[in-house]
Amino acid sequence: MKMLSFLFSNVSLRQTVMKNAFWLAVSYGITRFLKLGVVILAARILGPAGYGSFSYALSLVGAFFIFSDLGIGTLAVREYHGRLGRPALLSTARSLKVASAVFFGALAFVGYAFSCVPGPLFGFVVMLLVVSHIRDFSVSILRGMQKMEYEFVVNLLESGTVLVGTYFLLNAHPFPETLAAMYALGAFVSLIASLWFARNGVREAPFSWDEAAWLLRNGFPMALFGLTSFLFFSADQILIGFFGDAADVGQYAVAARIVAAAAVIPAFLSSAVFPALSERGGDPAFRRRVFSRMISALFAGGIVVALILSLAAGFLIPLLFGPGYVPAVGVFRLLVWMLIFIFPASFLDYFLFSRNRQLADFIATLGAGIANVILGIVLIPAYGIHGAAFASLIAQAANFAVTYRYARTVL
């Protein structure tokens, strides 16, 4: 009974943080393992060119969704416990989130006329991103409720659906469109589950233009992080596709996916302490203690994980993805060292948002993202996917250095 109470009830701040950390660890661990399974299956079945076509389409369509988040999800988590005096806040946020996803989805279809992506593939990717953006708001509500156990179920349903669908259908229909359709189906299943679990988390209230203006004004800096995310994690694949071919994108995407899977470690740790940082942000001693411990632990963790993965890359990538992906080994050994900077930077983003310093955080990250694109334009034509990896490594190091220096000033 004590174990059940620990895992499914919010009793104290310490127990709630530990419970959230546990469920986020389980969620990220299991679902990322399943998602990695999807990547392995898809990459082996489609080959570098086919998987590269899917990755290129995802990056290109994602460009139309750069500002679709509006920062509303993170605001919902931060403001959830203060909602009682503002009954229309969350219902207005939900309406804005749905409207934003639909609007940018329609904008993407307009942009299809100027793309080289096949129509069915483009359409399935648009569906995937629209549904995922709506689902993300419900997941934000679950985090605000500090019910990460429900988030685990939502993520498990999504990953499991995609994996099962990919296993049974992609072998029979080995096309990028099939893979995109399975991802869209998984997003839809997780949307239904998240809506059910969060059904009591948002009190129904009329749409408030005042709350909408507040959300857009305060969420705008966070919405701009969609641009920085695109500059860091999608623009390089578009540039590789422009200067190279789909097979090059496939090689780079496989390496980047493994790095992204490792990057969930700091993400779940940082998101687990974020509600506590928001609630006790006025306690300087608490802030300094959490800041010092998290930065030290994550920096050391990034070094260990990067070293292990770098040493294992020579046999790990061909074993998982097949001999056709041997060229990805070299680029992975460059990309993986970004984890030294990504690990602590993940916490810095949450910390600065808890201090309401998201605009300054955005400016620092934007500068590094622009540097990543400029370096990519210079290096990719000469050095291919290795040039893209080197550009990303330099940009991530610069982003961490600047953000850390600023965060120290607002402790």
C-alpha positions in Angstrom: 0.0 0.0 0.0 2.9 2.4 0.8 4.4 1.8 -2.6 1.0 2.4 -4.3 0.6 5.6 -2.4 4.1 6.7 -3.3 3.6 6.0 -7.0 0.0 7.3 -7.5 -0.6 10.0 -4.9 0.8 13.5 -4.2 1.5 13.6 -0.5 4.4 16.1 0.0 6.7 18.2 -2.2 9.6 15.8 -1.8 7.5 12.7 -2.5 5.8 14.4 -5.4 9.1 15.3 -7.0 10.4 11.8 -6.5 7.2 10.3 -7.9 7.3 12.6 -10.9 11.0 11.8 -11.5 10.2 8.0 -11.3 7.4 8.1 -13.8 9.2 10.4 -16.2 12.2 8.1 -16.0 10.1 5.1 -16.8 8.2 7.0 -19.5 11.3 8.4 -21.2 13.2 5.1 -20.8 10.5 2.7 -22.1 9.0 5.0 -24.8 12.3 6.1 -26.1 13.4 2.5 -26.3 10.2 1.8 -28.3 10.8 4.8 -30.5 14.4 3.8 -31.1 13.0 0.4 -32.1 10.8 2.1 -34.7 13.8 4.0 -36.1 15.9 0.8 -36.3 13.1 -1.0 -38.1 12.3 1.8 -40.5 16.0 2.5 -41.3 16.8 -1.1 -42.0 13.7 -1.7 -44.1 13.7 1.6 -46.0 17.5 2.0 -46.3 19.4 5.3 -46.2 17.6 6.8 -49.1 14.0 5.9 -48.0 14.6 6.8 -44.4 16.3 10.0 -45.5 13.2 10.9 -47.6 11.0 10.6 -44.5 13.5 12.6 -42.3 13.8 15.3 -44.9 10.0 15.6 -45.2 9.6 15.8 -41.4 12.2 18.6 -41.2 10.8 20.5 -44.2 7.1 20.3 -43.0 8.3 21.1 -39.5 9.5 24.5 -40.8 5.9 25.5 -41.1 5.2 24.7 -37.5 8.1 26.7 -36.0 5.9 29.1 -34.1 2.9 26.8 -33.6 3.6 26.0 -29.9 3.0 29.7 -28.8 4.7 28.7 -25.5 1.3 27.8 -24.1 2.2 24.4 -22.9 5.0 25.5 -20.6 2.9 28.4 -19.3 0.1 25.9 -18.5 2.5 24.0 -16.3 3.9 27.1 -14.6 0.5 28.7 -14.0 -1.6 25.6 -13.3 -1.6 26.0 -9.5 -2.5 29.6 -9.7 -5.5 29.0 -12.0 -8.2 29.2 -9.3 -8.2 33.0 -9.4 -8.2 32.9 -13.2 -10.8 30.3 -14.3 -10.6 31.2 -18.0 -6.8 30.9 -18.3 -6.5 27.2 -19.1 -9.6 26.9 -21.3 -8.5 29.9 -23.3 -5.0 28.4 -23.6 -6.5 25.1 -24.9 -8.5 27.0 -27.6 -5.4 28.9 -28.7 -3.4 25.7 -28.9 -6.0 24.0 -31.1 -6.4 27.0 -33.3 -2.7 27.4 -33.7 -2.2 23.7 -34.7 -5.0 23.9 -37.3 -3.7 27.3 -38.7 -0.1 26.2 -39.2 -1.3 22.8 -40.6 -3.3 24.7 -43.3 -0.3 27.0 -43.9 1.9 23.9 -44.5 -0.6 22.6 -47.1 -0.3 26.0 -48.9 3.5 25.6 -48.8 3.2 22.1 -50.4 3.1 23.7 -53.9 6.7 24.9 -53.4 8.1 21.6 -52.0 9.6 18.6 -53.7 8.1 16.2 -51.2 5.5 13.7 -52.6 1.9 14.6 -51.8 0.9 11.6 -49.6 4.1 11.8 -47.6 3.6 15.5 -47.1 0.0 15.0 -46.0 0.7 12.3 -43.5 3.5 14.4 -41.9 1.2 17.4 -41.6 -1.4 15.3 -39.9 1.2 14.0 -37.5 2.4 17.4 -36.5 -1.1 18.9 -36.1 -2.3 16.1 -33.9 0.9 16.0 -31.9 0.7 19.8 -31.1 -2.8 19.4 -29.8 -1.9 16.3 -27.8 1.1 18.2 -26.2 -1.3 20.7 -24.5 -3.1 17.9 -22.7 0.2 16.4 -21.6 1.1 19.8 -20.3 -2.0 19.8 -18.2 -1.1 16.4 -16.8 2.3 17.8 -15.8 0.6 20.8 -14.1 -1.6 18.3 -12.2 1.7 16.5 -11.4 0.3 13.3 -12.8 3.3 12.0 -14.7 2.0 8.5 -14.3 -0.7 9.4 -16.8 1.8 10.9 -19.1 3.7 7.6 -19.1 0.6 5.8 -20.3 0.0 8.4 -23.1 3.6 8.1 -24.3 3.5 4.3 -24.1 0.3 4.1 -26.2 1.9 6.4 -28.9 5.2 4.5 -29.1 3.6 1.1 -28.9 1.1 1.9 -31.7 3.9 3.2 -34.0 6.1 0.2 -33.3 3.4 -2.4 -33.9 2.2 -0.7 -37.0 5.7 -0.3 -38.4 6.5 -3.9 -37.7 3.5 -5.3 -39.5 2.9 -2.8 -42.3 6.3 -1.4 -43.3 7.6 -4.8 -44.4 4.6 -5.2 -46.6 4.6 -1.6 -47.9 8.2 -0.4 -47.6 7.6 3.3 -48.4 8.2 6.5 -46.5 4.5 7.2 -46.7 3.7 4.1 -44.7 6.1 5.1 -41.9 4.6 8.6 -41.8 1.1 7.2 -41.6 2.1 5.0 -38.6 3.5 8.0 -36.8 0.3 9.9 -37.4 -1.8 7.0 -36.1 0.3 6.8 -33.0 -0.2 10.5 -32.4 -3.9 10.2 -32.7 -4.2 7.3 -30.3 -2.1 9.3 -27.7 -4.3 12.4 -28.3 -7.4 10.4 -27.3 -5.7 9.0 -24.2 -4.4 12.4 -23.1 -7.8 14.1 -23.5 -9.3 11.4 -21.3 -6.8 11.6 -18.5 -6.8 15.4 -18.5 -10.6 15.7 -18.8 -10.9 17.2 -15.3 -7.8 19.3 -15.5 -9.3 22.3 -17.3 -12.4 23.9 -16.0 -14.8 25.0 -18.7 -15.0 28.8 -19.0 -15.8 31.3 -21.8 -12.9 32.3 -24.0 -11.2 35.4 -22.6 -9.5 37.9 -24.9 -7.6 39.3 -21.9 -6.2 35.9 -21.0 -5.4 35.3 -24.6 -3.4 38.5 -24.8 -1.6 37.6 -21.6 -0.8 34.1 -22.9 0.5 35.4 -26.3 2.6 38.1 -24.7 4.2 35.8 -22.1 4.4 32.8 -24.3 5.9 34.6 -27.3 9.5 34.2 -26.1 8.8 30.4 -25.6 7.2 30.2 -29.0 10.3 31.6 -30.5 12.2 28.6 -29.1 10.5 26.7 -31.9 12.7 28.7 -34.2 15.8 27.8 -32.2 14.8 24.1 -32.2 14.4 24.2 -36.0 17.8 25.9 -36.4 19.5 23.3 -34.3 17.8 20.1 -35.2 16.0 20.4 -38.5 17.8 23.0 -40.7 20.9 20.9 -40.9 19.0 18.0 -42.5 17.4 20.4 -45.0 20.8 21.8 -45.9 22.2 18.2 -46.3 19.3 17.4 -48.6 19.9 20.6 -50.5 23.7 20.1 -51.0 23.6 16.3 -51.0 20.9 13.6 -51.5 18.3 11.6 -49.5 20.9 8.9 -48.6 23.1 11.5 -46.9 20.1 12.7 -44.9 19.4 9.2 -43.9 22.9 8.6 -42.6 22.9 11.9 -40.6 19.4 11.3 -39.3 20.3 7.9 -37.9 23.2 9.4 -36.0 21.1 12.4 -34.8 18.3 10.1 -33.6 20.7 8.2 -31.3 22.0 11.5 -29.8 18.4 12.7 -29.4 17.5 9.4 -27.6 20.4 10.0 -25.1 19.3 13.7 -24.7 16.0 12.6 -23.0 18.0 11.8 -19.8 18.5 15.5 -18.8 15.1 16.4 -20.2 13.2 14.1 -17.8 15.4 15.1 -14.8 15.0 18.8 -15.6 11.2 18.5 -16.2 10.8 16.6 -12.9 12.3 19.4 -10.8 10.6 22.2 -12.8 7.3 22.2 -10.8 9.3 22.5 -7.6 11.4 25.3 -9.0 8.2 27.1 -10.0 6.6 26.7 -6.6 9.7 27.6 -4.5 11.4 30.0 -6.9 11.3 32.7 -4.2 13.7 30.8 -2.0 17.3 31.8 -3.0 19.0 29.0 -1.0 16.8 26.4 -2.6 17.5 27.8 -6.1 21.3 27.8 -5.6 21.3 24.3 -4.1 19.2 22.8 -7.0 21.2 24.8 -9.6 24.6 23.6 -8.3 23.7 20.0 -8.0 21.9 19.7 -11.3 24.6 21.4 -13.4 27.4 19.3 -11.8 25.5 16.1 -12.2 24.3 16.7 -15.8 27.7 17.9 -17.0 29.4 14.8 -15.6 26.6 12.6 -16.9 27.0 14.1 -20.4 30.7 13.3 -20.4 30.1 9.6 -19.4 27.3 9.0 -21.8 29.2 10.6 -24.7 32.3 8.6 -24.0 30.5 5.3 -23.8 28.5 5.9 -27.0 31.6 7.1 -28.9 33.5 4.0 -28.0 30.6 1.7 -28.9 29.7 3.4 -32.2 31.9 1.2 -34.4 29.9 -1.9 -33.8 26.7 -0.5 -32.4 25.4 1.4 -35.5 26.1 -1.4 -38.1 24.6 -3.9 -35.7 21.4 -1.9 -35.2 20.9 -0.4 -38.6 22.8 -2.7 -40.9 26.0 -2.4 -42.9 24.4 0.3 -45.2 24.8 2.8 -42.3 28.6 2.4 -41.7 29.1 6.0 -43.0 27.0 7.2 -40.1 29.6 6.0 -37.6 32.0 8.9 -38.2 29.4 11.6 -38.0 27.9 10.0 -34.9 31.3 10.2 -33.2 31.2 13.9 -33.7 27.6 14.5 -32.9 27.6 12.5 -29.6 30.0 15.0 -27.9 27.2 17.6 -28.1 25.7 15.7 -25.1 28.4 17.3 -22.8 26.6 20.7 -23.5 23.0 19.5 -24.1 22.8 17.8 -20.7 23.3 20.9 -18.5 21.8 23.2 -21.1 18.5 21.4 -20.8 18.3 22.3 -17.1 19.3 25.8 -17.8 16.3 26.3 -20.1 13.9 25.2 -17.3 15.7 27.2 -14.7 15.6 30.4 -16.6 11.9 29.9 -17.4 11.2 29.4 -13.7 12.9 32.8 -13.2 10.8 34.3 -16.0 13.9 35.0 -18.0 12.8 33.1 -21.1 13.4 36.0 -23.5 17.1 36.3 -22.5 17.4 32.5 -22.8 15.9 32.7 -26.3 18.3 35.4 -27.5 21.3 33.3 -26.4 19.9 30.2 -28.0 18.9 32.0 -31.2 22.4 33.4 -31.7 23.8 29.9 -31.4 21.2 28.5 -33.8 22.0 31.1 -36.4 25.6 30.3 -36.0 24.8 26.6 -36.6 23.1 27.4 -39.9 25.8 29.7 -41.1 28.5 27.1 -40.3 26.4 24.5 -42.0 26.2 26.5 -45.2 30.0 26.9 -45.1 31.0 23.4 -44.1 28.4 21.1 -45.6 29.3 21.7 -49.3 33.0 20.9 -48.5 32.7 18.2 -45.8 29.2 16.8 -46.2 27.5 15.3 -43.1 30.7 15.6 -41.1 30.6 19.3 -41.7 27.0 19.5 -40.4 28.0 17.6 -37.3 31.0 19.8 -36.6 28.8 22.9 -37.0 26.3 21.6 -34.5 29.0 20.7 -32.0 30.4 24.3 -32.1 26.9 25.8 -31.8 25.9 23.7 -28.9 29.1 24.6 -27.0 28.5 28.3 -27.6 24.9 28.0 -26.5 25.8 26.4 -23.2 28.6 28.8 -22.4 26.5 31.9 -23.0 23.4 30.5 -21.2 25.3 29.3 -18.2 27.0 32.6 -17.8 23.7 34.5 -17.8 22.0 32.0 -15.5 24.6 32.6 -12.9 23.6 36.3 -12.8 20.0 35.5 -11.9 20.6 33.0 -9.1 
